[in-house]
Amino acid sequence: MEISIIIPVYNAEKYLNECLDSVILQTVKEKEIICIDDGSTDKSLQILEGYSKEEPNFIVLRQENKGPGEARNAGLKIATGKYVSFLDADDFYIDPKALEKMIYACESNHLHVCAGLRRVCRDGLSRDFPLYRDCFEEGKNTDGKVMRYVDYQDDYFYQNYIFSLKVIKENAICFPAYRRYEDPPFFLTVMMVIKEYIILPVEFYGYRDSVEAFSRKGLHLPDILSGIRDNMKTATENGLEELKKILIHRLDSEYAPWIVKNADKEIWKALCEIQHVAFGEARIKQDATQQEISLELMKALVAGNIKGNCLGAYFKKIGVSEVAVYGLGVFGEMAVGELKKASAITVYGTDKSKKGMEGVIIGTIEEINEECTDIIVTPLKNNEEIVREIEKLWKGRVWGLPDLIYKLGESAEA
């Protein structure tokens, strides 16, 4: 077999036919399609069995629900292709010649991994995804471009690649048994072994962006944090500083609302592990980087919530019923959410780029100062400088978010 395509399937009947048809249409001659039904309760298994009766080299495995990582591992155990590719059951391949072209690129360049381009589809519309597209502007590098992983440093989008199965098996690489964030540790481990790979200007992977996919982000948080911790450890050990920044930013931008909302001791300990792996001892120090401060703040927020000591409760305790938030970015939104946990708090906000936010009265600093005595400055970058500037304009107390949150969480022992 030239390539094995491994597809974990769980309750995917809505999109499964489109997914499988896109694989069958791939022009590579010697391919095997390995589908692992992960305990589906809809008609997915029947659909798979129907294809297996009609298509050669179409293999169906079934297991109780263990998650996509374990399903892919089951597929890897029986795969016989020289290369392997992974496809999610609600996604699809775009160019029918993509796999053929990518295999040829690996063979002709004596490399073990090749990547293609991606498009994102939602509500029947598709758009270019930026991954690698700037490498091929104006017809540049039409035969592909060889990349070093140290120059790329991300752990997402493993579906955009084909991998040498020999490399995977010789190095005993598998997906960790996490329900979520199981693919980034697999991908990073492979890339640490192969070092170099080639990218092609071929439209390869169609990713279906959906409301359902977004809603799943907050599920299995301990597993997500474990996966981030694993990759943070690999990044630290291999000097991948950009990847470390990406991982911390991902905690802020993708997972912070769910982390704080579902705060418990397990999540707090996981954040402590990530911080220790990335930066050593927990601390807010004078020369701390923005990434260090960001992670420490999230820890402190979680610790405070475990003790029931959210921002809203604190201001209610000191007799403040109207609080303003300066800056409504990621941490600004988190501050608003924490304040609103106390029903007696009215929240005001000011941000030049935000015209409105649900449950927040938006205005200029001058306007909201007429209603509030206290304002929280949320931007992390140059926070102390911004606080000093706001103090010149504000009649009342100005709180820097790092100092305020750390104060609430520093005594919390999760």
C-alpha positions in Angstrom: 0.0 0.0 0.0 1.2 3.5 -0.8 -0.9 5.1 1.9 -3.3 4.3 4.8 -6.0 6.8 5.5 -7.2 6.5 9.1 -10.6 7.9 10.0 -12.1 7.8 13.6 -15.9 7.9 13.4 -18.2 8.9 16.2 -21.9 9.8 15.4 -20.8 11.4 12.1 -23.7 10.3 9.9 -24.5 13.9 8.8 -21.2 14.3 6.9 -19.7 10.8 6.7 -20.7 10.1 3.1 -19.0 13.3 1.8 -15.9 12.4 3.9 -15.6 8.9 2.5 -16.4 9.8 -1.1 -13.6 12.4 -1.0 -11.2 9.6 0.1 -12.3 7.2 -2.5 -11.9 9.8 -5.2 -8.2 10.2 -4.4 -6.2 9.1 -7.4 -3.4 7.3 -5.6 -3.8 3.8 -6.7 -2.7 1.7 -3.7 -4.6 3.1 -0.7 -6.3 1.5 2.2 -9.1 3.3 4.1 -9.3 2.3 7.8 -12.4 3.5 9.6 -12.7 3.0 13.4 -16.2 3.3 14.7 -15.8 4.7 18.2 -19.0 3.4 19.7 -21.4 5.5 17.5 -25.1 5.4 18.4 -26.4 6.8 15.1 -26.2 5.3 11.6 -22.4 5.8 11.2 -21.6 2.1 11.5 -24.2 1.1 9.0 -22.8 3.6 6.5 -19.3 2.3 7.0 -20.4 -1.3 6.5 -22.1 -0.3 3.3 -18.9 1.1 1.9 -16.9 -1.9 3.0 -19.1 -4.1 0.9 -18.5 -2.0 -2.2 -15.0 -0.7 -1.9 -11.7 -2.7 -2.0 -9.2 -2.2 0.9 -11.9 -0.5 3.0 -11.5 -1.7 6.6 -14.0 -1.2 9.4 -13.0 -1.6 13.0 -15.3 -1.1 16.0 -14.6 -0.3 19.6 -16.4 1.0 22.6 -16.2 4.7 22.9 -12.6 5.6 23.9 -12.0 8.8 22.0 -10.4 9.7 18.7 -6.9 9.2 19.9 -7.4 5.5 20.9 -9.3 5.0 17.6 -6.4 6.3 15.6 -4.0 4.1 17.5 -6.2 1.1 16.6 -5.9 2.1 13.0 -2.1 2.5 13.2 -1.7 -1.0 14.5 -3.1 -2.6 11.4 -2.0 0.0 8.8 0.2 -1.3 6.0 0.8 1.9 3.9 4.2 3.4 3.4 2.6 6.7 4.4 -0.4 7.5 6.7 -2.8 10.3 6.7 -5.5 11.2 9.3 -8.9 12.5 8.4 -11.8 13.5 10.7 -15.2 12.1 9.8 -16.8 15.5 9.4 -14.1 16.8 7.1 -13.0 15.9 3.6 -10.2 16.0 1.0 -10.4 18.7 -1.7 -8.0 18.0 -4.6 -8.5 14.4 -5.8 -4.8 14.3 -6.7 -3.6 15.7 -3.4 -2.4 12.4 -1.8 -0.7 11.3 -5.0 1.2 14.6 -5.3 2.2 14.6 -1.7 3.5 11.0 -1.8 5.5 12.0 -4.9 7.0 15.0 -3.1 8.2 12.9 -0.2 9.7 10.3 -2.5 11.4 12.6 -4.8 12.9 14.7 -2.0 13.7 11.8 0.3 11.6 13.2 3.2 9.2 11.6 5.6 6.5 14.2 5.9 4.6 16.4 3.5 2.0 19.1 4.2 -0.7 20.6 2.0 -3.0 23.6 2.2 -6.3 23.9 4.0 -9.7 25.5 3.5 -12.3 26.2 6.1 -15.9 25.6 5.3 -19.0 26.9 7.2 -22.6 27.1 6.1 -21.8 26.1 2.6 -19.1 28.7 2.1 -15.3 28.1 2.1 -12.4 30.4 2.6 -8.6 30.0 2.4 -6.8 29.1 5.6 -3.5 31.0 6.0 -1.4 27.9 6.9 1.6 28.0 4.6 -0.1 30.1 1.9 2.4 32.9 2.1 5.1 30.4 0.9 3.4 30.2 -2.5 2.4 33.7 -3.4 2.6 34.5 -7.1 3.4 31.0 -8.1 6.5 30.7 -6.0 7.9 27.2 -5.0 5.3 25.3 -7.2 7.3 22.1 -6.7 7.2 22.5 -2.9 9.3 24.1 -0.2 11.4 22.2 2.3 10.8 23.5 5.9 12.5 22.9 9.2 10.1 22.4 12.1 12.1 24.8 14.3 11.2 27.5 11.8 7.5 26.7 12.1 6.8 25.8 15.7 3.1 25.1 16.0 1.3 21.9 17.1 -2.0 22.3 15.4 -3.3 21.1 12.0 -1.8 17.6 11.9 -4.5 16.6 9.4 -2.8 18.7 6.8 0.1 16.2 6.6 1.0 12.7 5.4 3.6 10.9 7.5 6.0 8.0 7.0 4.4 5.1 8.8 7.9 3.6 9.3 9.0 6.6 11.3 5.9 6.4 13.5 6.3 2.7 14.2 10.1 2.6 14.6 9.8 5.4 17.2 6.7 3.9 18.9 4.8 7.1 18.4 1.1 7.0 19.3 -1.7 9.3 20.3 -2.0 9.8 24.1 -5.2 8.5 25.6 -6.7 11.9 26.0 -10.3 12.7 24.9 -9.2 16.1 23.7 -5.9 17.7 22.6 -4.5 14.2 21.8 -3.4 15.1 18.3 -0.9 18.0 19.1 1.4 15.8 21.2 1.4 13.1 18.5 2.2 15.7 15.8 4.9 17.4 17.9 6.6 14.1 18.7 6.7 13.1 15.0 8.1 16.5 14.0 10.8 16.3 16.7 12.0 13.1 15.0 11.8 14.1 11.3 13.2 17.7 11.7 12.5 18.6 8.0 9.5 18.2 5.8 8.1 19.5 2.5 5.0 21.6 1.9 3.1 21.7 -1.4 0.8 24.3 -2.9 -2.0 21.7 -3.2 -5.5 22.2 -1.8 -5.6 19.2 0.5 -7.8 19.4 3.6 -11.3 20.7 3.9 -12.0 21.6 7.6 -15.7 21.9 8.5 -16.0 24.7 11.1 -19.2 24.4 13.0 -21.1 25.6 16.1 -20.8 22.0 17.3 -17.0 22.0 17.0 -16.8 25.3 18.9 -19.0 24.0 21.7 -16.7 21.0 22.2 -13.7 23.3 23.1 -14.7 23.4 26.8 -15.1 19.6 27.1 -12.5 17.4 28.8 -10.4 20.3 30.2 -8.1 18.1 32.3 -7.1 16.2 29.1 -6.6 19.5 27.2 -4.4 20.8 29.9 -2.5 17.5 30.0 -1.8 17.8 26.3 -0.7 21.4 26.6 1.6 20.4 29.5 3.1 17.5 27.4 3.9 19.9 24.5 5.1 22.6 26.8 7.6 20.1 28.2 8.8 19.1 24.8 9.0 22.8 23.7 11.1 23.6 26.9 13.4 20.7 26.4 14.1 21.5 22.8 14.3 25.3 23.0 11.1 26.0 21.1 10.4 29.4 22.6 7.8 30.4 19.9 5.8 27.2 20.6 5.8 28.0 24.3 4.3 31.5 23.6 1.7 29.9 21.3 0.7 27.4 24.0 0.2 30.1 26.6 -1.7 32.3 24.2 -3.9 29.3 23.4 -4.8 28.9 27.0 -5.8 32.6 27.1 -7.6 32.9 23.8 -9.2 29.5 23.4 -9.7 27.9 26.8 -9.6 30.6 29.5 -13.4 31.1 29.8 -14.0 27.4 30.3 -11.0 27.0 32.6 -12.3 29.7 35.0 -15.9 28.7 34.7 -15.1 25.1 35.6 -12.4 25.9 38.2 -11.6 23.0 40.5 -8.5 21.5 42.2 -7.6 19.2 39.2 -7.6 22.2 36.8 -5.6 24.3 39.2 -3.0 21.6 39.6 -2.7 21.2 35.9 -2.1 24.9 35.5 0.6 24.7 38.2 2.3 21.8 36.2 2.2 23.8 33.0 3.7 26.8 34.8 6.4 24.8 36.4 7.4 23.1 33.2 7.4 26.4 31.3 8.8 28.9 33.8 9.9 27.2 37.0 8.6 28.5 40.3 5.3 30.3 40.4 5.8 34.0 40.9 4.9 37.5 39.7 8.3 39.2 39.5 9.6 42.5 38.2 11.0 41.1 35.0 8.2 38.6 34.3 7.3 38.2 30.7 3.7 38.7 29.5 3.4 35.0 29.1 4.4 34.3 32.7 2.0 37.0 34.0 -0.8 35.6 31.8 -0.4 32.1 33.2 0.0 33.3 36.8 -3.2 35.3 36.5 -5.1 32.4 35.2 -3.9 30.3 38.1 -4.9 33.0 40.5 -8.3 33.4 38.9 -8.9 29.6 39.3 -7.6 29.6 42.8 -9.8 32.5 43.8 -12.9 30.8 42.2 -12.2 27.6 44.1 -12.4 29.6 47.3 -15.5 31.5 46.1 -13.5 34.7 46.0 -14.3 36.0 42.5 -13.9 39.7 41.6 -17.6 40.4 42.0 -17.6 38.9 45.5 -14.5 41.0 46.4 -16.0 44.4 45.3 -19.3 43.5 46.9 -17.5 42.8 50.2 -15.8 46.2 50.1 -19.2 47.9 49.4 -18.7 48.8 45.7 -21.7 48.2 43.5 -20.5 49.8 40.2 -17.2 48.8 38.6 -15.6 49.8 35.3 -13.3 47.7 33.1 -10.7 49.4 31.0 -9.9 47.1 28.0 -12.3 44.5 26.8 -9.9 42.0 25.3 -9.4 38.4 26.5 -8.7 39.3 30.1 -11.2 42.2 30.0 -13.9 39.8 29.1 -12.8 37.5 31.9 -12.9 40.3 34.4 -16.4 41.2 33.2 -17.5 37.6 33.7 -16.0 37.5 37.2 -17.7 40.8 38.2 -21.1 39.6 36.9 -21.0 36.6 39.2 -22.1 39.0 41.9 -25.6 40.0 41.0 -25.4 43.3 42.8 -22.5 44.6 40.6 -23.2 46.9 37.7 -20.4 46.6 35.1 -19.2 49.5 32.9 -16.6 49.2 30.2 -14.4 51.3 27.9 -12.6 50.1 24.9 -12.0 52.0 21.7 -12.5 48.9 19.5 -15.6 47.6 21.3 -18.9 49.4 20.7 -21.0 47.0 22.8 -20.9 43.9 25.1 -23.8 42.1 26.6 -24.4 43.1 30.2 -21.9 45.9 30.1 -22.6 49.7 29.9 -20.1 51.1 27.4 -18.8 54.6 27.5 -15.7 56.9 27.6 -13.6 57.1 30.7 -15.1 60.5 31.5 -18.7 59.1 31.1 -18.3 56.0 33.2 -16.3 57.9 35.9 -19.5 59.7 36.6 -21.1 56.4 37.6 -18.1 54.4 39.1 -15.5 55.0 41.8 -13.4 51.9 40.8 -11.9 50.9 37.5 -9.9 47.8 36.6 -7.1 48.1 34.0 -7.0 44.8 32.1 -4.3 45.0 29.3 -1.3 42.9 30.5 1.3 44.7 28.3 2.6 47.8 30.1 -0.1 47.4 32.7 1.6 49.5 35.4 2.2 52.3 32.9 -1.5 52.3 31.8 -2.6 52.4 35.4 -0.5 55.5 36.0 -2.0 57.2 33.0 -5.6 56.3 34.0 -4.9 57.6 37.6 -4.3 61.1 36.1 -7.9 61.0 34.6 -9.8 58.9 37.1 -11.6 60.2 40.3 -11.4 57.1 42.5 -9.5 53.8 42.7 -7.6 52.4 39.8 -6.8 48.7 40.0 -4.2 46.9 37.8 -5.7 43.5 36.9 -2.4 41.6 37.7 -2.2 43.1 41.2 -5.9 42.7 41.9 -6.2 39.1 40.7 -3.0 38.0 42.4 -4.2 39.6 45.6 -7.4 37.5 45.5 -5.7 34.2 44.6 -2.4 34.3 46.4 -3.7 32.8 49.6 -5.8 30.2 47.9 -4.5 26.7 48.5 -6.2 24.4 46.0 
